[in-house]
Amino acid sequence: MKVDMKLIRGLILPIFVLLLHVTQAPAQQKAPLSWTLGWDADWVTAVSFLDNQRIAAGNKLGQILVWKLSEKMGEPAPSLRLDGHSNTINRLLTSPDGLLISASNDHTIRIWDTGKPAKGSDTIVLNDSARRDKLERKQKPPVAVEAKVQVIDASRVLSGHKDWILGLSLTKDGKTLVSGDNKGEIIVWDMPDAREKRRLKTKGWVWAMAVSPRGESLLIADRIHLVFDSGRHAGLQLLDMKTGGVQRDLSKDKDFAKHMYAAAAFSPDGKIAAVARGGEVDGLNGKVTLLDPATGKKIRELTPGHLNGATDVVFHPDGKHLFSSGRDTTVRMWKVDDGKLAREFGQPRGGQFKDWIHAVAVSPDGRWLAGADMAGAVRIWSLGSR
Amino acid sequence: MPIWNQHLSRRRLLKGVLATAGGVAVANWGGLFHSSAVAQDAARRSKRCILLWMNGGASQIDTFDMKPGRPTGGPFRPIQTNVNGIQVCEYLPRLARMTDKLAIIRSMRTQSPDHPDGIYHMHTCYRQSERVPHPEIGAMIAKFVGNPDSDIPSFVRIGSTGNAGSGYLGPRYEPFSMGHDCRMPYFSTPISTPQTQQRRGELLRFLEDQFGAQHRAEPFLSHRTSEARAQRLMRARSVFDISADWPRSQERYGNTDFGRGCFMARKLVEAGVPFVEVGQENYDSHADNFVCHRGNMDVLDPAWSGLLTDLQERGLLQDTLVVWMGEVGRTPYINNRAGRDHFVRAWTIVLAGGGIRGGQVYGATDQNGREVRDNPVSEGDLFATIYTTLGINPRARHYVGTRPVWATPEGAQAIRTLLG
């Protein structure tokens, strides 16, 4: 039989491409990106939905902006600027009554009533950094993207901490707020008065923190970030919120020992907790681990982990899904019951090391997912009607 | 006068050999190649040096050359020091209260941007690529300031430090290295009684003397020198025992490896060691620079300030130069790993004590810390300043074969305004 070499040669490339596609294409469905809210003043580091239409984001400079989203319009512009913080916004939360709570490296927690009358207005340039870069290189800058914003101050400033505040969590009823700082100080606040109720102490710097929905337990991940020195520390504990005592020291468990966790969350019913390994970890070890808070035992590990580390973790309001973000510019949606990766949002971006999605948030109705993008943007994806 | 150290004659070797109390011939630690005039001068003043080595390279912008409000500034905030107009990082509060002792050089512009070559360059003031094996600063100071009659080593390293050793100065000035936890090397612990040890030593030396009379090669000399040092060290090892004093000093220095190392350094210079280097790890913060530096400064601040306080209280600070430096600075630009990379164009080194005029900043960088604006300082200039402070001629000359080499490169200038 005569072999048609020309035909074979012609088939090799398409077959190779097909094989490559089959082996590399993610099995998950890609979600549509609905909006990119550009804001390049610095890295966007925190994000929270105020309600189903409004979203707040904070950045490394301590600035906070609020956008109103509408499916009927194009790219929305920010409408509100929240003035007061002077250093990185590490966490943003929204209370059940719609107050925004922010924790910062400036050692303060601020509580914001975004419905209160503005103290003034201002015009901001959302692509200021890009323009400045071009001007420094003596190139033509892009057209300024301007937005007129109302400006408000915080309703309350909580000054109980004396160091960077990286831990912030709220009970489901919004009556108890817990915050933790880099001196290992944990403060339990009675809300809405923001009265200091109790102080607890950890050995290391509080990094990730989640209070259970009904306020019985507090999951705390702390660390002392030294690479080689004997003073290095990585802790993970469940504390009793009533007594302040240690319920379970998970850092003695082989599943959790020596790992540093950048994020923690409880499921809406409080029966499952999730912790996400952070810092710059090797390869795909930026994994989320589900655990049973009643026993402290690992339920399952979600794989693959985020390349170089995870940054945040949050449950969907339905309790059946979980979202994680990482240092690989992606957000992942996981099925809680079997730990399978359901969808992936975003694409790895950057060189050898990717840009980070610093934080994620889901709207109260579960229809929208937001990611705080290091590149200077808030990205919002539609989750459809779940 | 040239200092000969390579073509070692038997006469010179014999000149450098001492008779110990037990009649044991032990090679002189520092005397063989001594330039007597300079050495006597330095010894008279009993100058010493402690090098605090920031292994990996500390960030100048996050410590002593802060740029608040600039895109390169980072999340740390400056605090006022006890010197009007000088600010340092908020996580160096104890040092801020001692800034009148510090001379901050903000205008280092160096040439070796990576670790091995940077470590070599900042320990020798010469490029690693040169064919001449240059000695580390510790070896040079041991030679010119060390006490040749001392049983304890004249060049001690603790933790991660230099990589050049004694270079052309020869095995006599090789460093004595301790672990980061100040643990003594295994050979320093005798395995038998002192009497047995002495008898064995005498026998070994007798045999080696016989052998050495016919084999005068460098490796043999090196071997004998090391052996003699080990013997002497075993006799002097109590100097290294800080177990009784350390608990009382933990609070001042911080209960860390580096804190313990700084305390050990204080004990050693007090006992007459002219040069001690203490390394602090973790500075190579290509990722998570700010948490790295935050953790490091929590260790550094009490250790360094505790050392200065201790030296001052004991009347040692005036004659003990404390140098704070690493092999590189770190980039003003913050990368997408929240890190800062290596940077040699404009970075910071700090000197204190030893006659240095404190409470001043030398040199300046531009508003974003990208370039030196005033008074650039090279490796050679820095070493010339250090050597001058310690009474060592920065142009001291040695010979490698027939080739002359100098303690600092041609053109290096001591920074006169820093000298007290």
Interface residues (C-beta under 8 A of the other chain):
Chain A: D42 K60 N87 T88 N105 S129 W164 N182 W205 I224 H225 L226 V227 F228 D229 S230 G231 G279 E280 N308 R327 G350 F353 K354 D355 W356 M374
Chain B: P71 P75 R77 H180 D181 T256 D257 F258 Q280 E281 N282 A287 D288 V291 C292 R294 G295 N296 D298 V299 N335 N336 R337 A338
